Amino acid sequence: MKKIKIALLSGGLSEEREVSLNTGEKIFQALNKKKYEIFRYDPKTDLKKFIEATLDKEFDLVFPALHGPYGEDGTLQGMLEMLQVPYVFSGCLASALAMNKFKTKKIVENFGVKVARDLVIQKDQEYDIDRAMNYLRLPIVVKPVELGSSVGISIAKTKEELKKGIKKALKHGEVLLEEFIGGRELTVAILGNRNPEALPVIEIKPKSSEWFDYKAKYEVGASEEICPASISEELKDKVQEDALKAFRAIGCWDLARADFICNEDDRLYFLEINTIPGMTATSLAPQAAKEHGLEFPKFLDELVKLALERSKIK
């Protein structure tokens, strides 16, 4: 049987480079070498080589294991569209929208999904910190608008912490301030294209910190991930329904993962959607896929199949 030729991209230029390299390595190890011939590229060092190989039609599909700017924000996807090569994960517009947490929330809210109150601070813009505190109330979550892996995020419990958090986050561009909502952290992966399906809900319980920060995400044993989440059937249906709404509202393809907070009254708040979620075997989306009956190599097979099917429809 003729092997499918895959260009696997990892590394890249963003501050999530190390996470991406780890993701790429795990995907490379898990892809079935009997089915696939794999060409590996790091856009930071191999971009010219990759483009030349693409123009020479050396592979059938691109698998971007990239996170953050220049990989997950529509930039790469737009280039791949111009090069007319099929690729896994969402398209240019959906990737760009999902990368911007503020714009994503506004669109998803318009589809009937509840979100937390927020404010945006532009880079080099003067802002009234007292107004922000009066509107959102302490504690306040401070986030870079366009960055993942919890980089640059803090929870400010005092005015001084808020000033420091904003200053820190502004190094990464626009800043999103959100009202803090205490509760259970839930996440849902959505798999598919024309008829997307919500995978089992996962509850995340950080052990090393108060919330699911960078350390809790990537340090072994720093958080407990319960799959499937121990929640009521009603709440499970609600979070899966809202995740599907977000997936469709943004226009995602193949796979995305939506994150939520559920407060003590079981009120659900959408946080963000990731168009290239963590893709190591122990990452959240692959864990949900495993619970759904797809071991990691089979899960990757499904993503390849979805992307190739979509390219034929085009």
C-alpha positions in Angstrom: 0.0 0.0 0.0 1.3 3.4 -1.0 2.3 5.4 2.1 0.8 8.9 2.8 3.5 11.5 2.8 3.2 13.8 5.8 5.1 17.0 6.6 5.2 17.3 10.4 5.9 20.8 11.6 7.0 21.5 15.1 9.0 24.1 17.0 8.4 27.4 15.3 8.8 31.0 16.5 6.4 31.5 19.4 7.0 31.4 23.2 5.3 28.0 23.1 8.2 26.5 21.0 9.3 24.0 23.6 5.8 22.7 24.0 5.5 22.4 20.3 8.8 20.4 19.9 7.5 18.0 22.6 4.2 17.7 20.8 5.9 17.1 17.4 8.2 14.4 18.9 5.2 12.5 20.5 3.2 12.7 17.2 6.2 11.4 15.2 6.6 8.5 17.6 2.9 7.6 17.4 2.3 7.9 13.7 2.2 4.5 12.1 5.4 4.2 9.9 3.7 1.5 7.9 1.1 3.9 6.7 3.0 7.2 6.6 6.3 8.5 5.3 7.1 11.5 7.6 9.2 14.6 6.8 10.0 16.8 9.8 10.4 20.5 9.6 11.0 23.3 12.2 9.6 26.6 10.7 12.2 28.5 12.7 15.1 26.9 10.7 13.6 25.0 7.8 11.0 27.3 6.4 12.6 27.8 3.0 13.3 24.1 2.7 9.7 23.3 3.6 8.2 25.7 1.1 10.5 24.4 -1.7 9.4 20.8 -0.8 5.8 21.8 -0.8 6.1 23.5 -4.2 7.8 20.3 -5.5 4.7 18.3 -4.3 6.9 16.1 -2.0 4.1 15.3 0.4 0.3 14.8 0.6 -0.5 16.5 3.8 0.9 19.0 6.4 0.4 18.1 10.1 1.2 21.3 12.1 2.2 20.5 15.7 2.6 24.2 16.4 1.3 26.4 19.2 0.9 30.2 19.4 1.7 32.9 16.9 3.0 31.9 13.5 1.6 28.4 13.9 -1.9 28.5 15.4 -3.0 32.0 14.5 -3.9 31.6 10.9 -0.5 32.8 9.6 0.7 29.3 8.7 -2.8 28.3 7.5 -3.0 31.2 5.1 0.4 30.2 3.6 -0.7 26.6 3.2 -3.8 27.7 1.4 -1.7 29.7 -1.0 0.6 26.7 -1.5 -2.5 24.6 -2.1 -1.5 21.8 0.2 -4.0 20.0 2.6 -3.4 20.3 6.3 -4.7 19.1 9.6 -6.8 21.4 11.9 -8.7 24.6 11.4 -8.5 27.0 8.5 -7.1 30.5 8.3 -10.1 32.5 9.6 -11.0 30.1 12.4 -7.4 29.8 13.6 -7.0 33.6 13.6 -10.3 34.1 15.5 -9.7 31.4 18.1 -6.2 32.9 18.8 -7.8 36.1 19.9 -9.6 35.3 23.2 -11.6 38.5 23.2 -13.0 38.2 19.7 -13.7 34.5 20.2 -15.7 35.2 23.4 -17.8 37.9 21.6 -18.6 35.5 18.7 -19.4 32.5 20.9 -21.5 34.6 23.2 -23.6 35.6 20.2 -24.4 31.9 19.7 -26.0 31.7 23.2 -22.9 30.6 25.2 -22.3 32.3 28.6 -19.0 34.1 29.1 -17.4 36.1 31.9 -17.4 39.9 31.9 -14.2 41.4 30.5 -12.2 44.4 29.3 -9.4 44.7 26.8 -6.3 46.9 27.2 -4.5 47.8 23.9 -0.7 48.0 23.8 0.4 51.7 24.5 -3.1 52.6 25.5 -3.8 54.6 28.6 -6.2 52.7 31.0 -8.1 53.5 34.2 -7.2 50.7 36.6 -9.8 51.9 39.2 -12.5 51.7 36.5 -11.4 48.2 35.7 -11.6 47.2 39.3 -15.0 48.7 39.8 -16.4 47.0 36.7 -14.8 43.5 37.2 -14.2 43.4 41.0 -11.1 41.8 42.5 -9.8 39.1 42.0 -9.3 39.7 38.3 -7.8 37.4 35.7 -5.1 39.0 33.5 -4.3 37.3 30.1 -2.5 38.1 26.9 -5.2 38.2 24.3 -3.2 36.1 21.8 -1.1 33.5 23.6 -1.6 30.0 24.9 -0.2 27.5 27.4 -1.1 30.0 30.2 2.0 32.1 29.3 1.7 35.6 30.8 -1.5 34.9 32.8 -2.0 35.9 36.4 -4.8 36.3 38.9 -4.7 39.7 40.7 -6.1 39.9 44.2 -4.9 43.4 44.9 -4.6 46.6 43.0 -0.8 46.3 43.1 -1.0 42.7 41.7 -3.3 43.9 39.0 -0.8 46.6 37.9 2.0 44.1 37.8 -0.1 41.5 36.0 -1.1 44.0 33.3 2.5 45.2 32.9 3.7 41.5 32.5 0.9 40.6 30.0 1.4 43.8 27.9 4.8 42.4 26.9 2.9 39.9 24.8 0.5 42.4 23.2 -3.1 43.2 24.0 -4.4 42.3 27.4 -7.7 40.7 28.4 -9.0 41.4 31.9 -11.8 39.0 33.1 -13.9 38.7 36.2 -12.6 35.8 38.2 -15.1 32.9 38.5 -14.2 30.2 41.0 -15.3 26.7 40.2 -14.5 23.5 38.4 -12.3 23.6 35.3 -13.9 21.5 32.5 -12.7 20.9 29.0 -14.3 19.3 25.9 -12.6 18.2 22.7 -14.6 18.3 19.5 -13.7 15.9 16.7 -15.0 16.0 13.1 -16.1 18.3 10.3 -19.6 18.1 8.8 -20.9 16.2 11.8 -18.6 17.1 14.7 -18.8 15.0 17.9 -18.1 16.1 21.4 -15.7 13.7 23.2 -15.9 12.9 26.9 -15.7 15.9 29.3 -12.5 16.2 31.4 -12.3 17.9 34.7 -8.9 19.4 35.6 -7.8 19.7 39.3 -4.5 21.6 39.6 -2.4 20.4 42.5 0.7 22.6 42.3 -1.1 25.9 42.0 -4.5 27.6 42.5 -5.4 27.3 38.8 -4.3 25.5 35.6 -1.2 27.5 34.9 1.9 26.6 32.8 3.4 24.5 35.7 0.1 22.6 36.3 -0.2 21.9 32.5 3.3 20.6 31.8 4.9 19.3 35.1 4.3 15.6 35.8 1.9 15.2 38.6 1.1 18.9 38.9 -2.6 18.4 38.1 -5.2 15.7 38.2 -7.2 15.1 35.1 -10.5 13.2 35.5 -11.8 11.6 32.4 -14.7 11.3 32.1 -15.5 14.1 34.6 -17.6 13.2 37.6 -20.5 15.5 36.8 -24.2 15.2 36.4 -25.6 14.0 33.1 -27.3 17.4 32.7 -24.1 19.3 33.1 -22.2 16.9 30.8 -24.8 17.5 28.1 -24.6 21.3 28.6 -20.9 21.6 28.4 -20.7 19.3 25.3 -23.5 21.3 23.7 -21.7 24.6 24.4 -18.4 23.2 23.1 -20.1 22.2 19.9 -21.7 25.7 19.6 -18.2 27.3 20.0 -16.7 24.9 17.5 -19.3 25.8 14.9 -19.4 29.5 15.7 -15.7 29.9 15.1 -15.7 27.6 12.1 -13.3 25.0 13.3 -12.2 21.8 11.4 -11.0 18.4 12.5 -10.3 19.0 16.2 -10.5 21.7 18.7 -10.8 21.9 22.5 -13.1 24.2 24.4 -12.4 25.2 28.0 -14.9 26.2 30.6 -15.4 27.2 34.3 -18.4 25.8 36.1 -19.2 27.8 39.3 -20.8 26.5 42.5 -24.3 27.0 41.1 -23.4 24.8 38.0 -23.4 27.9 35.8 -21.1 27.3 32.9 -18.7 30.0 31.5 -16.8 29.6 28.2 -13.2 30.6 28.4 -11.5 29.9 25.0 -11.2 27.3 22.2 -7.9 25.9 21.1 -7.6 25.0 17.4 -4.3 23.0 17.9 -4.7 21.6 21.4 -1.9 19.7 23.1 -1.2 16.6 21.2 1.0 14.4 23.3 -0.5 11.0 24.3 -1.2 12.4 27.8 -2.6 15.7 26.6 -6.3 16.5 27.3 -7.7 15.9 23.8 -5.9 12.5 23.3 -7.1 11.4 26.8 -10.7 12.2 25.8 -10.2 10.3 22.5 -8.8 7.3 24.4 -11.9 7.3 26.6 -13.9 7.5 23.4 -12.2 4.4 22.1 -9.4 5.9 20.0 -5.8 5.1 21.2 -3.3 7.8 20.3 -2.1 6.3 17.0 -5.7 5.7 15.9 -6.6 9.2 17.0 -3.9 10.6 14.7 -5.1 8.3 11.9 -8.6 9.9 12.3 -7.2 13.4 12.1 -5.3 12.6 8.9 -8.4 11.0 7.4 -10.5 14.0 8.3 -8.0 16.5 6.7 -7.7 14.4 3.5 -11.4 14.0 3.2 -11.9 17.8 3.6 -9.3 18.5 0.9 -11.2 16.3 -1.6 -14.4 18.2 -0.9 -12.7 21.5 -1.8 
